[in-house]
Amino acid sequence: MMMHATLSALFLGALLTVSLSASAVNLTISCGAVGQEQDFCKQATSAWAKETGHHVTVTTPPEKSNERYFQYLIDLGRGDSRTDVYQIDVIWPGLLAKHFVDLKQYISQEDIQRHFPAIVANNTIDGRLVGMPWFTDVGLLYYRKDLLEKYGLSVPQDWSELMDVALYVQTQERKAGQAEMWGYVFQGAAYEGLTCNALEWIAAYGGGTVVGADGAITIDNPQAVMAIARAASWIDTVAPPRVISFNEEDARRLFQRGNAVFMRNWPYAWALLNAKDSPVAGKIGVAPLPRGGVKGMSASTLGGWQLAVSKYSKNPAVAADLVRYLTSEAVQKQRAIAGAYPPTIMGLYEDPEVLAATPFFAKLRPIVENAVARPVPQTGEDYMAVTTYFWDAVHNVLQGQGTAVDNLNALENQLRLVKFRGGW
């Protein structure tokens, strides 16, 4: 049976190769906006183009994920055929499914089964595989291991301890002449990145995930209020006031300049922080995000990106072959080694070369498997409204516009209206 499946996969690949090489086509892919993403995208698409004789143009989407989503929504909504392949967030397959082809028509089941089943399931809408997993993501705690060693401190295990250590080191370093030193940086701007951070704070303290698995709105609870209020207390004490305008790269750049003790970010930051020209190369450690107190848990929001083929593409079979190549084991391995992008192919977490380049990947798989999911399945097409109201409410608290109690109470009322209109 396995031999039959393998032969079928080989036949499908050979058939695609013959048909795709018949005439060269021009494809456009929208990918890469954070860190080294676009460089790796260009390298891999160029290699595929050289191998197949086709041509690929790489375009840059907006850096903030919600801005990217709305741009995609506009382009796809009008049936724009100029972009063949889209890089889509883990939360978008259900929102954009009707605009994408079923990749099971073009990619073998053997290739699909190499990826985390949960991510494949996330990308499967009404039986259609609308996105191939490209890389996954979870929130991580980056820390200056040299500074912790300097002051004889261990890696904090809960959020209160983290803030105590951050403030202590920040104070000592400023006394030593490092006037720009801050204790902690994160993604605090009003966008999807803040949703991810805030979900981690709330889930760590047992405050739920805004909307429960059964669709019940759960955000207005004491644990969630406490988590958001505590985060607001960090501003201008251990976190710079401008952190409320930070995205991933803003936080990474400040940390990489040596001006922060701790940072919350995605795995991609590891390779950049340890680049030859990085001021903090070799001084960085990575750990799970802190627990919410002794009885709390370590919560990391599940992220990640997929590649989807537009149903308006003039060359969907060729575009799907590009997706197959970009999500293959060889390309994912290269990206994991050179860029610290966590693979979606399970076997790569045991690859010696991958682990040599990114040692913390050895502990990453259980974090991925236990990550906190955003409430997309429960809210369906209303998710973007839910997350926008959520990040706006949290952002209000961070910038001192109302208390956590008032903002989360108002948020719950807003979400009830969204639920009433959407029927979820």
N, C-alpha and C positions, 0 to 999 in steps of 0.2 A: 504494500500500500504506500509506504514511504517512498519507495523507488518510483512508483507511478507518479506520485506528487512531484518528486524532484524532476522527472523527465518532463512533466507538464510545465513546470516552472521554466526549465531550460528551453523548451519549445516556444513558450510565450515570449521569453527574452529574445530568442533568435528571430522570431517572427517580427517583433517590434523593431529589432535592429535593422532587418532587411527593409521593412516598410519605412522606417524613419530616415534611412540613408538614401532613399530614392531621390529626394530633392531637398536642398538646404532651405531652412526657414529662419525667420527672425523672431525671437521670443523676447518678452520683457518680464522681469521679475521685480517685485517690490519687496525688498528685504534689507535689513540692517540699519539700525539707527542708534544703537547704544554700544559703547566701547568699540571693540574690534569687529563687530558683526559684519559691517559692509565689506571690510577687507577680506574676511574669510569667505563671504558670499561671492565676491568677485573672483577670488582664487579658484573656488570650486566650480563656478559656472564656466570660467575660462577653460578649465581642464575638460569639462564635459563638451564644450563647444569644439575644442581641438580634437577630441575623440570621435565626435559625431559629424563634424562638418557644418553644424548649425551655428547661429550667432545669437548671443544673449546680451541684452542691455539691462543693466542693474539700475533701478531708480531708488531714491531714498525717501521713505515715508516719514511723517512727523515723529519726533523723538518720544513724546508722551503718548502712551498707548491709547488713551481715550480719544485724542485728536486723530490718531491714525485710524481708529475704528470709524469715526464719523466721515473721514475722507474716503475710506473704502466703501462705506455705506452709500455715499453720494455717487461714486463712480460705478459701483455695481448696480445701484438702483436705476441708473439710466442705460444699463446694458453696454457699458464702455468696453470695447474689445482691445484697447491698447495695452492693457496689462494681462498677461497670461497666467502668472503665478503670484500668489499673495502669501506673505508670511503673516499668520494669524495667531492671536493669543489663545491660550487654553480655554478661555471663557467665551470665545466667539463662535465655535462650530454650530451651536444651535441657533444663534442669532443670524448667521449668514448662510446657513446650509443651502437654501434654495438657489443661491447664486453659484454653487460649486458643483463640479462633476463628481460622480461616484468613482473613486480611484481604484476600487476593486475590479473595474473593467480593464485596467491597464497594468496593475501591479500584482505580482503573484502572492498567493496566500502565504507561501513560505517566507517571503520578505516581510510581510505584514506581521507574522507571528513572532518575529524576533524582538518586537518592541513590547514595552510594559503593557499587559492586557488592559489595565485600567485607563491608560492614555488612549489606546486604540478604541476602547469603549466610549470614552469621552468624545472622540472624533467621529463616532458612528451615530448618525441621526436617521431614524426611521429605516434602519438597515443599510444606509448608504455611508460609505467611508468618505467624508468630505475633506479630511485633512490627514496627511501623513505626519507622525511625530518626528520632530527635528531635534529639539533639545528640551530638556525639562529644567525646572527651576524650583528652588525653595529659599526662603529667607534664611540668612546665616549671620552670625556674629563674628566680625573681624576685630582683632585686637592687636595692640602693640606689645608683643611678647617681650621686647627689650625693656619697655618701661615697667611692665609688671615685675620682671626680674630685678630691675634697678631698685624698686621699692619693696621687694620681698612679698609680692601679692600674688594670689592665685586667680585663675579665671573665674569671674562671678558666676554663680549658679542660679540666682534669681534676680528679678528686676530691681528690687530694693538694694541688693548688694552691688549690682552693676552701677547704680547711681552713686552709691557711697564711694566705690573705688574710682569711678570716673571723676568725681569732684575732688577727691584727695590728690590724684595724680595731676589733674588740671591745675590745682592750686600750687602744688610743689614745682611743677614745670614752669609756671608763670613766675614764681619766686626766683627760679634759676635763669630767667631771662627769656623764656619762650612765651612772649606776650600774646601770641595768636593761638595758643593751645586751648582746645575745647575737649570736654570729656566724651561727648557722644554726638554722632550725626546720623541722620536717617532721611527717608523720603517724606517730607512734610508738606509739599505743595498740594493744592486741591486737584488731585487726579487719581487714577487707579492705583498708583504707587502708595498713596496714603491709605486707601482702602486695605491694601495688603498689610501695611504696618499696623493699622488699627485693629484689624482682625486678629493679628498675632497678640497684641496687648490684651484684647478682650478674652480671646480663647484661653490664654495662659492663666487668667484669673477665673476661669469657669463661667464666663459671661456669654457663651454661645457664639453664633455666627450670623447675627443680625436677623436672619430668617431661619427657622428650624427646618429639619428634614421633612416635616409634615406640612410646611408652608406657613406655620404660625410665626407671627412677628414677635421677636424675643428681645429686641435691642434695649428696651427700657427696663433694665434690671440693675440692682445695686452693684454687682460685680463689673458690669460694663461701665457704669458711671465712675466707679473707683479707678478703673484702668485708664479711661480717657482723662480724668482729672489729674491723675499722676503724671501722665504724659505731658499735660499742659504745664505742670510744675517744672519740667525740665528746661523749658524755654528761657534762655538768658540766665540759666544757672549752670547747667552742664552742656546745654546745646546752644549754638549761636542763634540769635534772634532771626537771622535770615534763613534758618533751617525750614521755616514754614513756606519757603519758595523753592526748596530743593527737590530735584528728581534724582535718579540713580547716579548720573554722571556728576552732578553737583556735589553730592556726598562723597563720591569716590575721589574726585579731584582734591577736595579739602583734606581728606584722610591721606591721600598719597603724597601731598606736600608735607606731611608730618605734623599737621595741625589738629589732630584728633586722636584720642586714646582708643575709642571704640567706634564701630560703624556697623549698621545693619545694611546689607546689600545682598545681591544675588551672586552665585558662584563665579560668573564671568569676571568679576573684579580681581580674582586671585592672580590671573596671568598678568594683568596690567600692573598690579601692585608690586609684582616680583620681576618686572621687566628690568633690563640692564640699566636704563636711565632713571629708574624710580628711586626717589630718596629713601623709601622705606623697604626696599628689596631685602629679603632675608630677615626682616624684623617683624613679620606678620604671622599671627596664628589665626586659626578658624575654629569656631565651636558652634554647637547648637545655640539657638536663641535662649535666653534665660527663662526659668520657670516663673510662674506667678505666685511666689511665696513658697513656703515649705510644702503645702498641700496642692500647689498648682502644677501645671504641666508646661513643658517646652512646646511652644506652638509655632510652626513655620507655615506660611501660606504657600500653597501649591501654585506654581507658575509654569511657564514653558511656552514654546512656540511650535507651530505646525506649518506645513506648506500645503496650500490648496490651489486647485486649478479652476480658473473661472470658466463657467459654462458659456461665456461669451467669447472665449478664445477661438481664434480661427484655426488653431492647431492643437487641440486638446490632447491627442495621443503623444505628440512630441513634448508638450509641456509636462505631461505625466511622466514621461521618461526622464526629464530633467529632475522632477521631484523624486523619482525613484533613486536617481544617482545621488542627489544631495542628502537624502536621508539614509543612505547606505552605511554599512558598518565601517567601510574604509574612510569615508568623509567624516562620520561622527567621531571616529577614533582620532583623526588628525585635529579636529576642532577641540576635542577633549584635552589632547596633549598640548597644543599650542595656545588655546584660548580658555581652557577650563570651563567649557560648555558641557554640562552634564548630559551624557547620552541617554537616549530613550531605548537603546538596545541593551537588554539586561546583561548579556555576556561581557560587555566592555567594562563592567565594574569589577571584573576579576582579571582584567588584562594587565600584565606586569608593567608594560610601557606607560599605560594610562595612569596607573597608581604611582609610578616613579615621578611622573610630571606633576600630578595633583594628588598628593598623599591623602588629603581629607576625603577623597572620593570613596575610600575604604569604609568610611562611616556614613556616607551620604545616602546609600540605598534605603536604610531603614527610616531616615528622615523623610525621604521622598514618599515611601510607602505609608507613612503615618501623617503626612502633611494635611493641613486644614484647607478644605476646599471652599471656595466662595459659593454663595447660594444661587448658583446659576440654574441647576435643574429645577429648583423649587419655583423660581420666578420667571423662567423662560424669557420671552421677548421683553419683559419688563426689567430685566437685570440692569440695563444701563441707567434706567431711571432710579432703581434702588441704590446702585453704587454711587451715583451722582449725589443723591440726597444724603447718603451716608458720609461720603468724604467732605461734603460741604458742612455738615453738622460737626464733624470732628475738627475740621479746619477752623470753624468758628471758635471752638473751645481753645484750640492751640493759640489763636491770635487774640484771645481775651474778649471775644464777642459773645458774652453769655456764659453761664455755667454749664458743666457737663449734664447736670440734672435737667436744666431747661432745654438744652439742645437735643438731648436724646429723647425727651418727652415729646418735643415738637417733631422729631424725626419719626417716632412711632406713629404719630397722627398722619404724617405725610405718607408713610408706607401703607397705612390702612386704606387711604384713598387710592393709591396705586393698585393695591390688591383688589379693591372693590371694582375698579375700572377694568383691570386685566383678568379678573376671575380666577386667579391661581390660589 
